[in-house]
Amino acid sequence: MTPERSAAIRYASATVICIVTLAVLVRTGATQTVDAGLVERAAGFTSGRPGLLRGLELFEEVTRPVWLYAVVTPLILLTGWRARVWRRAAAAWVSLMVLWSSAALLKIVVGRPRPAAALVEASGLSFPSGHATNIAAVTVGLALLLWPLVGSRERRLLVAVGVVLTVAVVLDRVFLGVHYPSDVLAGVLYGGGFVAAASRLWPRR
């Protein structure tokens, strides 16, 4: 077995263990008291601040997965063309699309309803957070695609931007009351872990 395949299996196994553990805790109600208390306090903080609520709603809209991928897909294509890494870019894009679809399936499998504290209308199920899953996947995926092509300063910038965006999305989901903390934690672990595992199998070029 190649080192790359071995690393992919390790990353994938760690991701599966984390997500299954969280899903079991959620399904058995073990996290519900803490989750509900935190999301109710966060939503209560937001509800008394109309300006904050409007800002969070706007951020929710612009970070929807459909808009994320509308922006990211041309970036990946441009990277493949400019850096002559077509196969690697195509593999990165396919990984993101598979992740997006599998996260939607995972929601159905776990079947967790949205929090009662939601301040805005939110359709679908709650675990994992689609916004958190996909922002983690996109930021990790772009960083790993660009990592061999840029210098140390650009790498630090990629990490910083990815962390800031991911944290902002996580807070947005909880302070709008549309996801429990365990939902966004699962999303970040699943999105980042899935893409990190898949990236070990991407072609070098």
Secondary structure as UniProt FT lines:
FT   HELIX           3..27
FT   TURN            28..31
FT   HELIX           32..47
FT   HELIX           50..62
FT   HELIX           65..82
FT   TURN            83..84
FT   HELIX           86..110
FT   TURN            116..117
FT   HELIX           130..146
FT   HELIX           147..149
FT   HELIX           152..175
FT   TURN            176..177
FT   HELIX           181..199
FT   TURN            200..201
//
